[in-house]
Amino acid sequence: MAGTRTRRGARAVFAAWMASQPSGVPGRRQMPQFHLTEQEVSDLADFLEFVSRINTQGWPPNDAG
C-alpha cells in the first residue's frame, strides 16, 4: 500500500511540475510547455519508471564496448 501511495504521489508531482512549465521566473532557464494529455503524462511516467529499473551495471557488455 505504501508503495502505491509513493508511486501515485510521485506521478502527481511529475504531472504538476510539467503543468507549471514554463515557470516565468526571470533569469531562470525555462522548460517548454508540454501540452500533453493526462494519458500521455501517464505513459511518460510509465516509461520513466520502466527505464529507471534497467540494470546498467554490466554495460558495456565487453571491453570492446
All heavy atoms as a GROMACS GRO file, in nm:
protein
  506
    1MET      N    1   0.082  -0.120   0.000
    1MET     CA    2   0.000   0.000   0.000
    1MET      C    3   0.086   0.126   0.000
    1MET      O    4   0.060   0.218  -0.072
    1MET     CB    5  -0.093  -0.004   0.122
    1MET     CG    6  -0.184   0.113   0.132
    1MET     SD    7  -0.315   0.097   0.011
    1MET     CE    8  -0.431   0.210   0.078
    2ALA      N    9   0.192   0.126   0.083
    2ALA     CA   10   0.278   0.244   0.089
    2ALA      C   11   0.346   0.269  -0.046
    2ALA      O   12   0.363   0.383  -0.086
    2ALA     CB   13   0.382   0.229   0.199
    3GLY      N   14   0.385   0.161  -0.115
    3GLY     CA   15   0.447   0.177  -0.246
    3GLY      C   16   0.353   0.239  -0.347
    3GLY      O   17   0.393   0.319  -0.430
    4THR      N   18   0.226   0.202  -0.339
    4THR     CA   19   0.125   0.259  -0.429
    4THR      C   20   0.106   0.407  -0.402
    4THR      O   21   0.098   0.487  -0.495
    4THR     CB   22  -0.009   0.184  -0.412
    4THR    OG1   23   0.011   0.046  -0.438
    4THR    CG2   24  -0.113   0.239  -0.507
    5ARG      N   25   0.103   0.444  -0.274
    5ARG     CA   26   0.089   0.587  -0.239
    5ARG      C   27   0.210   0.665  -0.286
    5ARG      O   28   0.198   0.775  -0.338
    5ARG     CB   29   0.070   0.604  -0.089
    5ARG     CG   30  -0.068   0.572  -0.041
    5ARG     CD   31  -0.086   0.618   0.100
    5ARG     NE   32   0.018   0.563   0.186
    5ARG     CZ   33  -0.003   0.488   0.290
    5ARG    NH1   34  -0.124   0.456   0.325
    5ARG    NH2   35   0.097   0.443   0.363
    6THR      N   36   0.330   0.606  -0.268
    6THR     CA   37   0.452   0.673  -0.311
    6THR      C   38   0.452   0.691  -0.462
    6THR      O   39   0.486   0.798  -0.512
    6THR     CB   40   0.575   0.592  -0.267
    6THR    OG1   41   0.571   0.576  -0.126
    6THR    CG2   42   0.703   0.659  -0.307
    7ARG      N   43   0.414   0.586  -0.533
    7ARG     CA   44   0.410   0.592  -0.679
    7ARG      C   45   0.308   0.696  -0.726
    7ARG      O   46   0.335   0.776  -0.815
    7ARG     CB   47   0.376   0.454  -0.734
    7ARG     CG   48   0.377   0.448  -0.884
    7ARG     CD   49   0.349   0.307  -0.931
    7ARG     NE   50   0.351   0.304  -1.075
    7ARG     CZ   51   0.284   0.216  -1.146
    7ARG    NH1   52   0.215   0.122  -1.088
    7ARG    NH2   53   0.290   0.220  -1.277
    8ARG      N   54   0.191   0.695  -0.666
    8ARG     CA   55   0.086   0.790  -0.702
    8ARG      C   56   0.131   0.933  -0.672
    8ARG      O   57   0.108   1.024  -0.750
    8ARG     CB   58  -0.042   0.757  -0.625
    8ARG     CG   59  -0.166   0.808  -0.692
    8ARG     CD   60  -0.292   0.760  -0.626
    8ARG     NE   61  -0.278   0.626  -0.572
    8ARG     CZ   62  -0.342   0.581  -0.466
    8ARG    NH1   63  -0.427   0.658  -0.403
    8ARG    NH2   64  -0.324   0.460  -0.421
    9GLY      N   65   0.196   0.952  -0.556
    9GLY     CA   66   0.246   1.084  -0.520
    9GLY      C   67   0.353   1.133  -0.615
    9GLY      O   68   0.354   1.250  -0.653
   10ALA      N   69   0.443   1.043  -0.655
   10ALA     CA   70   0.548   1.080  -0.749
   10ALA      C   71   0.488   1.120  -0.883
   10ALA      O   72   0.531   1.218  -0.946
   10ALA     CB   73   0.646   0.965  -0.767
   11ARG      N   74   0.388   1.046  -0.927
   11ARG     CA   75   0.321   1.080  -1.054
   11ARG      C   76   0.251   1.216  -1.044
   11ARG      O   77   0.252   1.294  -1.139
   11ARG     CB   78   0.220   0.973  -1.091
   11ARG     CG   79   0.285   0.848  -1.142
   11ARG     CD   80   0.182   0.738  -1.163
   11ARG     NE   81   0.245   0.624  -1.227
   11ARG     CZ   82   0.246   0.604  -1.358
   11ARG    NH1   83   0.185   0.686  -1.438
   11ARG    NH2   84   0.307   0.500  -1.407
   12ALA      N   85   0.190   1.244  -0.928
   12ALA     CA   86   0.121   1.373  -0.909
   12ALA      C   87   0.221   1.488  -0.913
   12ALA      O   88   0.195   1.592  -0.974
   12ALA     CB   89   0.044   1.372  -0.778
   13VAL      N   90   0.336   1.471  -0.848
   13VAL     CA   91   0.439   1.576  -0.850
   13VAL      C   92   0.492   1.595  -0.992
   13VAL      O   93   0.509   1.708  -1.039
   13VAL     CB   94   0.554   1.540  -0.753
   13VAL    CG1   95   0.674   1.631  -0.774
   13VAL    CG2   96   0.506   1.547  -0.610
   14PHE      N   97   0.516   1.485  -1.063
   14PHE     CA   98   0.564   1.490  -1.201
   14PHE      C   99   0.464   1.566  -1.289
   14PHE      O  100   0.502   1.656  -1.364
   14PHE     CB  101   0.584   1.346  -1.251
   14PHE     CG  102   0.631   1.334  -1.392
   14PHE    CD1  103   0.754   1.382  -1.431
   14PHE    CD2  104   0.551   1.273  -1.487
   14PHE    CE1  105   0.798   1.370  -1.562
   14PHE    CE2  106   0.593   1.259  -1.617
   14PHE     CZ  107   0.717   1.308  -1.654
   15ALA      N  108   0.338   1.532  -1.279
   15ALA     CA  109   0.234   1.597  -1.360
   15ALA      C  110   0.222   1.745  -1.324
   15ALA      O  111   0.208   1.830  -1.413
   15ALA     CB  112   0.100   1.527  -1.341
   16ALA      N  113   0.229   1.778  -1.195
   16ALA     CA  114   0.218   1.918  -1.152
   16ALA      C  115   0.337   1.998  -1.202
   16ALA      O  116   0.322   2.113  -1.246
   16ALA     CB  117   0.209   1.925  -1.000
   17TRP      N  118   0.458   1.940  -1.196
   17TRP     CA  119   0.576   2.010  -1.244
   17TRP      C  120   0.563   2.039  -1.393
   17TRP      O  121   0.593   2.150  -1.438
   17TRP     CB  122   0.702   1.927  -1.217
   17TRP     CG  123   0.824   1.990  -1.274
   17TRP    CD1  124   0.897   2.092  -1.220
   17TRP    CD2  125   0.887   1.957  -1.399
   17TRP    NE1  126   1.001   2.125  -1.303
   17TRP    CE2  127   0.997   2.043  -1.414
   17TRP    CE3  128   0.860   1.864  -1.498
   17TRP    CZ2  129   1.080   2.038  -1.525
   17TRP    CZ3  130   0.944   1.860  -1.608
   17TRP    CH2  131   1.052   1.946  -1.620
   18MET      N  132   0.520   1.939  -1.470
   18MET     CA  133   0.505   1.959  -1.614
   18MET      C  134   0.400   2.066  -1.644
   18MET      O  135   0.418   2.146  -1.734
   18MET     CB  136   0.469   1.828  -1.683
   18MET     CG  137   0.586   1.732  -1.686
   18MET     SD  138   0.550   1.578  -1.770
   18MET     CE  139   0.539   1.634  -1.938
   19ALA      N  140   0.291   2.066  -1.567
   19ALA     CA  141   0.184   2.163  -1.590
   19ALA      C  142   0.228   2.305  -1.555
   19ALA      O  143   0.175   2.402  -1.610
   19ALA     CB  144   0.061   2.124  -1.508
   20SER      N  145   0.326   2.319  -1.466
   20SER     CA  146   0.368   2.453  -1.422
   20SER      C  147   0.472   2.516  -1.514
   20SER      O  148   0.512   2.630  -1.491
   20SER     CB  149   0.425   2.445  -1.280
   20SER     OG  150   0.551   2.380  -1.280
   21GLN      N  151   0.515   2.446  -1.616
   21GLN     CA  152   0.619   2.497  -1.705
   21GLN      C  153   0.559   2.576  -1.819
   21GLN      O  154   0.453   2.541  -1.868
   21GLN     CB  155   0.704   2.382  -1.759
   21GLN     CG  156   0.771   2.300  -1.654
   21GLN     CD  157   0.861   2.380  -1.563
   21GLN    OE1  158   0.936   2.466  -1.608
   21GLN    NE2  159   0.852   2.353  -1.435
   22PRO      N  160   0.622   2.680  -1.868
   22PRO     CA  161   0.739   2.745  -1.812
   22PRO      C  162   0.701   2.823  -1.687
   22PRO      O  163   0.589   2.872  -1.674
   22PRO     CB  164   0.788   2.836  -1.923
   22PRO     CG  165   0.666   2.867  -2.003
   22PRO     CD  166   0.577   2.745  -1.990
   23SER      N  167   0.795   2.836  -1.594
   23SER     CA  168   0.766   2.898  -1.464
   23SER      C  169   0.756   3.049  -1.471
   23SER      O  170   0.692   3.110  -1.387
   23SER     CB  171   0.871   2.858  -1.361
   23SER     OG  172   0.998   2.912  -1.398
   24GLY      N  173   0.822   3.110  -1.567
   24GLY     CA  174   0.815   3.255  -1.581
   24GLY      C  175   0.903   3.331  -1.484
   24GLY      O  176   0.893   3.453  -1.472
   25VAL      N  177   0.991   3.263  -1.412
   25VAL     CA  178   1.083   3.329  -1.318
   25VAL      C  179   1.195   3.394  -1.399
   25VAL      O  180   1.265   3.326  -1.474
   25VAL     CB  181   1.141   3.228  -1.217
   25VAL    CG1  182   1.242   3.296  -1.126
   25VAL    CG2  183   1.030   3.162  -1.137
   26PRO      N  184   1.210   3.528  -1.388
   26PRO     CA  185   1.314   3.595  -1.464
   26PRO      C  186   1.453   3.542  -1.429
   26PRO      O  187   1.483   3.514  -1.313
   26PRO     CB  188   1.302   3.742  -1.422
   26PRO     CG  189   1.167   3.754  -1.361
   26PRO     CD  190   1.133   3.620  -1.305
   27GLY      N  191   1.539   3.529  -1.531
   27GLY     CA  192   1.676   3.486  -1.510
   27GLY      C  193   1.693   3.336  -1.497
   27GLY      O  194   1.805   3.288  -1.481
   28ARG      N  195   1.584   3.262  -1.500
   28ARG     CA  196   1.593   3.115  -1.490
   28ARG      C  197   1.570   3.056  -1.627
   28ARG      O  198   1.490   3.105  -1.705
   28ARG     CB  199   1.486   3.060  -1.395
   28ARG     CG  200   1.490   3.113  -1.257
   28ARG     CD  201   1.565   3.034  -1.155
   28ARG     NE  202   1.583   2.895  -1.171
   28ARG     CZ  203   1.534   2.804  -1.090
   28ARG    NH1  204   1.457   2.837  -0.990
   28ARG    NH2  205   1.563   2.678  -1.109
   29ARG      N  206   1.642   2.949  -1.654
   29ARG     CA  207   1.620   2.878  -1.780
   29ARG      C  208   1.480   2.817  -1.776
   29ARG      O  209   1.440   2.761  -1.675
   29ARG     CB  210   1.724   2.769  -1.794
   29ARG     CG  211   1.766   2.748  -1.934
   29ARG     CD  212   1.898   2.683  -1.945
   29ARG     NE  213   1.903   2.552  -1.885
   29ARG     CZ  214   2.000   2.466  -1.908
   29ARG    NH1  215   2.096   2.497  -1.990
   29ARG    NH2  216   2.001   2.349  -1.850
   30GLN      N  217   1.408   2.830  -1.882
   30GLN     CA  218   1.268   2.787  -1.885
   30GLN      C  219   1.252   2.656  -1.961
   30GLN      O  220   1.312   2.635  -2.065
   30GLN     CB  221   1.181   2.893  -1.951
   30GLN     CG  222   1.188   3.029  -1.882
   30GLN     CD  223   1.138   3.024  -1.740
   30GLN    OE1  224   1.023   2.990  -1.715
   30GLN    NE2  225   1.224   3.057  -1.646
   31MET      N  226   1.170   2.570  -1.906
   31MET     CA  227   1.132   2.447  -1.975
   31MET      C  228   1.019   2.480  -2.072
   31MET      O  229   0.946   2.576  -2.052
   31MET     CB  230   1.086   2.342  -1.875
   31MET     CG  231   1.194   2.298  -1.778
   31MET     SD  232   1.337   2.226  -1.857
   31MET     CE  233   1.269   2.077  -1.923
   32PRO      N  234   1.004   2.401  -2.174
   32PRO     CA  235   0.896   2.427  -2.269
   32PRO      C  236   0.759   2.394  -2.210
   32PRO      O  237   0.749   2.328  -2.107
   32PRO     CB  238   0.928   2.330  -2.384
   32PRO     CG  239   1.000   2.219  -2.318
   32PRO     CD  240   1.080   2.282  -2.207
   33GLN      N  241   0.657   2.440  -2.276
   33GLN     CA  242   0.523   2.396  -2.241
   33GLN      C  243   0.505   2.260  -2.306
   33GLN      O  244   0.536   2.242  -2.423
   33GLN     CB  245   0.418   2.495  -2.291
   33GLN     CG  246   0.424   2.627  -2.218
   33GLN     CD  247   0.319   2.722  -2.268
   33GLN    OE1  248   0.283   2.719  -2.385
   33GLN    NE2  249   0.269   2.805  -2.180
   34PHE      N  250   0.452   2.167  -2.232
   34PHE     CA  251   0.446   2.031  -2.281
   34PHE      C  252   0.318   1.999  -2.358
   34PHE      O  253   0.320   1.923  -2.452
   34PHE     CB  254   0.463   1.932  -2.166
   34PHE     CG  255   0.601   1.936  -2.106
   34PHE    CD1  256   0.626   2.007  -1.990
   34PHE    CD2  257   0.705   1.871  -2.168
   34PHE    CE1  258   0.753   2.011  -1.936
   34PHE    CE2  259   0.833   1.874  -2.114
   34PHE     CZ  260   0.856   1.945  -1.998
   35HIS      N  261   0.205   2.057  -2.320
   35HIS     CA  262   0.078   2.035  -2.388
   35HIS      C  263   0.047   1.886  -2.404
   35HIS      O  264   0.013   1.840  -2.514
   35HIS     CB  265   0.074   2.103  -2.524
   35HIS     CG  266   0.101   2.250  -2.518
   35HIS    ND1  267   0.018   2.338  -2.455
   35HIS    CD2  268   0.204   2.323  -2.566
   35HIS    CE1  269   0.066   2.460  -2.464
   35HIS    NE2  270   0.179   2.453  -2.531
   36LEU      N  271   0.063   1.809  -2.298
   36LEU     CA  272   0.036   1.666  -2.303
   36LEU      C  273  -0.098   1.636  -2.235
   36LEU      O  274  -0.137   1.702  -2.139
   36LEU     CB  275   0.147   1.588  -2.231
   36LEU     CG  276   0.287   1.605  -2.286
   36LEU    CD1  277   0.387   1.530  -2.200
   36LEU    CD2  278   0.295   1.557  -2.430
   37THR      N  279  -0.164   1.535  -2.285
   37THR     CA  280  -0.288   1.490  -2.221
   37THR      C  281  -0.253   1.412  -2.094
   37THR      O  282  -0.137   1.373  -2.073
   37THR     CB  283  -0.368   1.397  -2.314
   37THR    OG1  284  -0.292   1.278  -2.335
   37THR    CG2  285  -0.399   1.465  -2.448
   38GLU      N  286  -0.352   1.386  -2.009
   38GLU     CA  287  -0.328   1.307  -1.889
   38GLU      C  288  -0.277   1.169  -1.925
   38GLU      O  289  -0.189   1.115  -1.856
   38GLU     CB  290  -0.456   1.296  -1.806
   38GLU     CG  291  -0.489   1.420  -1.727
   38GLU     CD  292  -0.608   1.397  -1.635
   38GLU    OE1  293  -0.616   1.289  -1.573
   38GLU    OE2  294  -0.691   1.489  -1.626
   39GLN      N  295  -0.328   1.111  -2.033
   39GLN     CA  296  -0.282   0.979  -2.076
   39GLN      C  297  -0.136   0.983  -2.120
   39GLN      O  298  -0.058   0.893  -2.089
   39GLN     CB  299  -0.370   0.924  -2.190
   39GLN     CG  300  -0.330   0.785  -2.234
   39GLN     CD  301  -0.344   0.682  -2.122
   39GLN    OE1  302  -0.447   0.675  -2.057
   39GLN    NE2  303  -0.240   0.604  -2.099
   40GLU      N  304  -0.097   1.088  -2.192
   40GLU     CA  305   0.042   1.100  -2.236
   40GLU      C  306   0.137   1.118  -2.117
   40GLU      O  307   0.246   1.061  -2.115
   40GLU     CB  308   0.056   1.215  -2.335
   40GLU     CG  309  -0.009   1.188  -2.468
   40GLU     CD  310  -0.019   1.310  -2.557
   40GLU    OE1  311  -0.032   1.423  -2.506
   40GLU    OE2  312  -0.013   1.291  -2.680
   41VAL      N  313   0.094   1.196  -2.018
   41VAL     CA  314   0.176   1.213  -1.897
   41VAL      C  315   0.188   1.080  -1.824
   41VAL      O  316   0.297   1.042  -1.778
   41VAL     CB  317   0.116   1.322  -1.804
   41VAL    CG1  318   0.186   1.325  -1.670
   41VAL    CG2  319   0.121   1.458  -1.870
   42SER      N  320   0.079   1.005  -1.816
   42SER     CA  321   0.082   0.875  -1.751
   42SER      C  322   0.174   0.779  -1.827
   42SER      O  323   0.253   0.706  -1.766
   42SER     CB  324  -0.059   0.817  -1.743
   42SER     OG  325  -0.057   0.691  -1.683
   43ASP      N  326   0.165   0.780  -1.959
   43ASP     CA  327   0.252   0.694  -2.041
   43ASP      C  328   0.399   0.731  -2.023
   43ASP      O  329   0.486   0.644  -2.013
   43ASP     CB  330   0.214   0.703  -2.189
   43ASP     CG  331   0.079   0.641  -2.220
   43ASP    OD1  332   0.026   0.565  -2.135
   43ASP    OD2  333   0.026   0.669  -2.329
   44LEU      N  334   0.428   0.861  -2.017
   44LEU     CA  335   0.565   0.906  -1.997
   44LEU      C  336   0.616   0.864  -1.858
   44LEU      O  337   0.729   0.816  -1.845
   44LEU     CB  338   0.574   1.058  -2.013
   44LEU     CG  339   0.711   1.120  -1.997
   44LEU    CD1  340   0.812   1.060  -2.093
   44LEU    CD2  341   0.702   1.271  -2.016
   45ALA      N  342   0.532   0.876  -1.758
   45ALA     CA  343   0.570   0.832  -1.623
   45ALA      C  344   0.596   0.682  -1.621
   45ALA      O  345   0.692   0.635  -1.558
   45ALA     CB  346   0.461   0.870  -1.523
   46ASP      N  347   0.512   0.605  -1.691
   46ASP     CA  348   0.534   0.460  -1.701
   46ASP      C  349   0.669   0.430  -1.765
   46ASP      O  350   0.744   0.343  -1.719
   46ASP     CB  351   0.424   0.392  -1.784
   46ASP     CG  352   0.292   0.385  -1.713
   46ASP    OD1  353   0.287   0.400  -1.589
   46ASP    OD2  354   0.190   0.366  -1.783
   47PHE      N  355   0.701   0.501  -1.872
   47PHE     CA  356   0.827   0.481  -1.942
   47PHE      C  357   0.946   0.514  -1.852
   47PHE      O  358   1.043   0.437  -1.842
   47PHE     CB  359   0.833   0.565  -2.070
   47PHE     CG  360   0.968   0.563  -2.136
   47PHE    CD1  361   1.009   0.451  -2.206
   47PHE    CD2  362   1.052   0.672  -2.127
   47PHE    CE1  363   1.134   0.448  -2.267
   47PHE    CE2  364   1.177   0.670  -2.187
   47PHE     CZ  365   1.218   0.558  -2.258
   48LEU      N  366   0.939   0.629  -1.783
   48LEU     CA  367   1.049   0.668  -1.695
   48LEU      C  368   1.066   0.569  -1.580
   48LEU      O  369   1.178   0.539  -1.540
   48LEU     CB  370   1.027   0.810  -1.643
   48LEU     CG  371   1.035   0.920  -1.749
   48LEU    CD1  372   0.996   1.054  -1.689
   48LEU    CD2  373   1.172   0.925  -1.811
   49GLU      N  374   0.954   0.520  -1.528
   49GLU     CA  375   0.962   0.418  -1.423
   49GLU      C  376   1.027   0.290  -1.477
   49GLU      O  377   1.113   0.231  -1.411
   49GLU     CB  378   0.823   0.388  -1.370
   49GLU     CG  379   0.824   0.290  -1.256
   49GLU     CD  380   0.684   0.262  -1.202
   49GLU    OE1  381   0.587   0.329  -1.243
   49GLU    OE2  382   0.673   0.171  -1.119
   50PHE      N  383   0.991   0.250  -1.597
   50PHE     CA  384   1.049   0.131  -1.659
   50PHE      C  385   1.200   0.145  -1.677
   50PHE      O  386   1.276   0.058  -1.638
   50PHE     CB  387   0.981   0.104  -1.794
   50PHE     CG  388   1.053   0.003  -1.879
   50PHE    CD1  389   1.046  -0.132  -1.849
   50PHE    CD2  390   1.128   0.044  -1.988
   50PHE    CE1  391   1.114  -0.225  -1.926
   50PHE    CE2  392   1.196  -0.049  -2.065
   50PHE     CZ  393   1.189  -0.183  -2.034
   51VAL      N  394   1.244   0.257  -1.736
   51VAL     CA  395   1.387   0.272  -1.762
   51VAL      C  396   1.466   0.289  -1.633
   51VAL      O  397   1.585   0.256  -1.630
   51VAL     CB  398   1.419   0.386  -1.862
   51VAL    CG1  399   1.358   0.358  -1.998
   51VAL    CG2  400   1.376   0.520  -1.810
   52SER      N  401   1.403   0.338  -1.527
   52SER     CA  402   1.475   0.354  -1.401
   52SER      C  403   1.510   0.219  -1.339
   52SER      O  404   1.600   0.211  -1.255
   52SER     CB  405   1.394   0.438  -1.302
   52SER     OG  406   1.285   0.363  -1.251
   53ARG      N  407   1.440   0.113  -1.379
   53ARG     CA  408   1.466  -0.021  -1.324
   53ARG      C  409   1.565  -0.101  -1.407
   53ARG      O  410   1.602  -0.212  -1.369
   53ARG     CB  411   1.335  -0.098  -1.314
   53ARG     CG  412   1.241  -0.040  -1.209
   53ARG     CD  413   1.121  -0.127  -1.196
   53ARG     NE  414   1.056  -0.138  -1.328
   53ARG     CZ  415   0.929  -0.122  -1.351
   53ARG    NH1  416   0.848  -0.098  -1.251
   53ARG    NH2  417   0.879  -0.134  -1.471
   54ILE      N  418   1.612  -0.049  -1.518
   54ILE     CA  419   1.706  -0.121  -1.603
   54ILE      C  420   1.842  -0.123  -1.536
   54ILE      O  421   1.895  -0.019  -1.496
   54ILE     CB  422   1.716  -0.056  -1.743
   54ILE    CG1  423   1.582  -0.069  -1.816
   54ILE    CG2  424   1.828  -0.121  -1.825
   54ILE    CD1  425   1.575   0.005  -1.947
   55ASN      N  426   1.899  -0.240  -1.523
   55ASN     CA  427   2.029  -0.257  -1.461
   55ASN      C  428   2.137  -0.230  -1.566
   55ASN      O  429   2.157  -0.309  -1.658
   55ASN     CB  430   2.043  -0.398  -1.406
   55ASN     CG  431   2.178  -0.420  -1.339
   55ASN    OD1  432   2.263  -0.332  -1.335
   55ASN    ND2  433   2.196  -0.538  -1.286
   56THR      N  434   2.207  -0.120  -1.552
   56THR     CA  435   2.313  -0.084  -1.647
   56THR      C  436   2.452  -0.113  -1.591
   56THR      O  437   2.552  -0.071  -1.651
   56THR     CB  438   2.304   0.065  -1.683
   56THR    OG1  439   2.316   0.143  -1.564
   56THR    CG2  440   2.173   0.097  -1.753
   57GLN      N  441   2.460  -0.182  -1.480
   57GLN     CA  442   2.590  -0.207  -1.417
   57GLN      C  443   2.680  -0.293  -1.504
   57GLN      O  444   2.801  -0.286  -1.492
   57GLN     CB  445   2.570  -0.272  -1.281
   57GLN     CG  446   2.500  -0.182  -1.182
   57GLN     CD  447   2.572  -0.049  -1.163
   57GLN    OE1  448   2.690  -0.047  -1.138
   57GLN    NE2  449   2.500   0.060  -1.178
   58GLY      N  450   2.624  -0.376  -1.593
   58GLY     CA  451   2.706  -0.460  -1.678
   58GLY      C  452   2.732  -0.400  -1.815
   58GLY      O  453   2.774  -0.469  -1.907
   59TRP      N  454   2.708  -0.270  -1.831
   59TRP     CA  455   2.724  -0.208  -1.963
   59TRP      C  456   2.855  -0.133  -1.968
   59TRP      O  457   2.887  -0.065  -1.874
   59TRP     CB  458   2.609  -0.112  -1.991
   59TRP     CG  459   2.607  -0.069  -2.133
   59TRP    CD1  460   2.654   0.049  -2.181
   59TRP    CD2  461   2.560  -0.143  -2.243
   59TRP    NE1  462   2.639   0.053  -2.315
   59TRP    CE2  463   2.580  -0.065  -2.357
   59TRP    CE3  464   2.504  -0.269  -2.259
   59TRP    CZ2  465   2.546  -0.108  -2.485
   59TRP    CZ3  466   2.470  -0.311  -2.384
   59TRP    CH2  467   2.492  -0.229  -2.497
   60PRO      N  468   2.931  -0.137  -2.071
   60PRO     CA  469   2.912  -0.217  -2.191
   60PRO      C  470   2.940  -0.364  -2.162
   60PRO      O  471   3.010  -0.396  -2.068
   60PRO     CB  472   3.015  -0.161  -2.289
   60PRO     CG  473   3.119  -0.099  -2.204
   60PRO     CD  474   3.050  -0.052  -2.079
   61PRO      N  475   2.886  -0.451  -2.245
   61PRO     CA  476   2.894  -0.595  -2.217
   61PRO      C  477   3.032  -0.656  -2.231
   61PRO      O  478   3.056  -0.766  -2.186
   61PRO     CB  479   2.796  -0.656  -2.317
   61PRO     CG  480   2.787  -0.556  -2.426
   61PRO     CD  481   2.808  -0.422  -2.363
   62ASN      N  482   3.126  -0.585  -2.295
   62ASN     CA  483   3.263  -0.639  -2.310
   62ASN      C  484   3.361  -0.522  -2.319
   62ASN      O  485   3.321  -0.406  -2.327
   62ASN     CB  486   3.274  -0.730  -2.431
   62ASN     CG  487   3.232  -0.661  -2.558
   62ASN    OD1  488   3.269  -0.546  -2.583
   62ASN    ND2  489   3.154  -0.728  -2.640
   63ASP      N  490   3.489  -0.552  -2.318
   63ASP     CA  491   3.591  -0.446  -2.322
   63ASP      C  492   3.587  -0.364  -2.450
   63ASP      O  493   3.625  -0.247  -2.451
   63ASP     CB  494   3.731  -0.507  -2.306
   63ASP     CG  495   3.752  -0.562  -2.166
   63ASP    OD1  496   3.680  -0.517  -2.073
   63ASP    OD2  497   3.840  -0.648  -2.149
   64ALA      N  498   3.543  -0.425  -2.560
   64ALA     CA  499   3.538  -0.355  -2.688
   64ALA      C  500   3.427  -0.252  -2.691
   64ALA      O  501   3.427  -0.163  -2.775
   64ALA     CB  502   3.521  -0.455  -2.801
   65GLY      N  503   3.332  -0.263  -2.598
   65GLY     CA  504   3.225  -0.167  -2.589
   65GLY      C  505   3.114  -0.191  -2.682
   65GLY      O  506   3.026  -0.123  -2.705
   0.00000   0.00000   0.00000
